[in-house]
Amino acid sequence: MNLPHSQQLPVNKLASVFANTSASYKFYWFLAILELVEEGNTNIEKRRLFSRMISNSWYTVNYFHVSFGKQDLIQDSVRAIIQIENLTINENRNTLNTVLENTNKTETIKILNHFDKNVPHWFISSWFSGNRNEIYSLSQNFDHGCFYRLEKDFIEINPIWISYLQSNAKILKDFCFWNLSLFLQKRNLNVPDIPNKISKSITRNSLVKQTNEYWKLVFNELGSIDCIFTNNRLVFDEKKYALDHFVPHAFVSHDLIWNLIPIDKTFNSSKRDKLPSVNKYFDKFYNLQKTAFEIVKSHNVKNKYIEEYLSIFPDLEDNYEFDYQRYKETIQPLITIASNNGFSYLKD
């Protein structure tokens, strides 16, 4: 993926910023700059940029549990700030930015100011060589088409870059997200859907269609379904159930039918993104899934949700075999990897 061309600007310098990265700082710094320039800011306080570095990585760390690597302190910073400021993982981004930009808590301020040690001057090191003080000095006159000028508490965007940044903001963000995805994928080789764990908010899609077009057929056939976690009897019309992701949505980041089952609504509220024990719950999960599949297929072999099982059973249409071992070999590694990434198990 390439940046938009400009005959007047040294776009190659900007593109080379992400050529060698050992931490995620440059990506989140650049995203913060783009957001604030889009809002019309050209003299930008560093505190605002550092705050947005945290808020832009908030869900990736707290909700999706993506690893940033041992050298990267954004992960530790986010986890510390959520405790210091008494925040939740689903805080609105505007609220996060307001809290971080205005907090008087010395611990939070110290965490934010840590990024000032290297991030602002190393980001423009493609334009200048030298140490921190030298780059600060060389940036003052926007020499070589430098991206911004560095001051103690703020940066000033070079006027020649402003129009380019504002008119190409979406492409530039996509470029940044793409590079960030590559960076994080190398550190999370077995974690699915990394791109959507960077730019997607915590908001989930509705599962109404899966409920009405798939599981309603199962309820109608069986009359009721027993929750695999509580053994409570669930009846469709009583609405005391919720469609749940067996492997947490925060890890798989999809709503495929082979990972969804109805469970007790009260239990679902407490379960949240906890991992189920495969030894304790997989057999019940498998048996319910197999029964549901057979019922739905008998009603309508072309039901669109049946096709979603093909990612587990590629030959399902030709050879009707809802294989127990193959299903388990799909679920078990997902649970194990999620656990390794920081998701906790349900307590017995």
C-alpha positions, 0 to 999 in steps of 0.5 A: 500500500502506497501513500498518495503522491505529491510533487511538492512534498517529500512523501517518501520521507513520511512513508519511510517512517514505518520502515523499521519499528520495534514498538507501536508508538509511531503508528498511534502518534501518527493517527493522533496527529491525523485526527487532530489536524482533521479537526483543524489543529496545527499547533498541537499540545503533546499531551493531547497526542499522548492521550489519543495514543492511549485512547486509540489503543484502548480497545485493542489492549483491554477488549481484544487482548492483542499483544504488543510485544515485551518492548512496547509500553503502550500495553502496560500504560493502558492497563495502568491508566484503567486502574489509576483513573477508575475507567472501564474497557468500554469507555467512550473515546471522547470521554477517554480523551477528556479524562487523559487531557485534564487529569491531575493524577501524577501517575497518569501524567508520568505515564503520558509524558514517558512517550515524550522521551523518544516518540516526537523526535524519532518520528521525524528522524527520516528528515534529520539525523542526530540525537534528540536535541539536534533533531529538535533544533533542526526542525525549527525552520521546517528544513527539508520539508520536515513534517512538523516543528518540535517544541517542549510542550507542543508540535507545529505542523508544517503548513505545506503538509496541512492540505495534504493531510486533510484531503488524504486523511482516510487513505493515510489512516488506512496506510497507518492501520495496514502497517500497524496490522502487519506489526501486530500480526507478527506478534500475534501469529495465531490470533484471528482478524487483527485488522478489525481489532485495531480500527473497529469499536467495541460495538457488536453486530445484532444477532437477531437474524441468527436467532430468528432464521436459525435458532428459532427453527431449533426451538420450534422443533425441540420445544426447549433447549437446555443451557449448557452452562446452567442446565436451565430450560430455555424457551424461545417465547420466554426470551430468557436466553441470549445468543452467546459466543462459545469462544468469546467474540472479543477473540474471534471477532466474528458472529459465525453460527458454529460459535453461537449457542443460546444460553441462560440470559442471566448467566450470559451477563456474568460470563462476559468474555470468560473462556469455557473449559473444553473438558467440561463444556465442549461435549454439550456444545457439540451435541447442541450444535450437531442437533441444531444443524440437523434440524435446520438442514432438514427444514431448508438445506439452503439455509445461508447459515449452514454454509458457515460450517464449511470453514470447519467441515469443507466437505460437509455438503458432499459428505454429511459428517459433522465430525466431533474430532474436527470440531474439537480441533477447531475450538480447542486451539482458539481457547488455548490461544485466547488464554495465552493472550490474557482471557480468563476462564470461567470459574467452576 
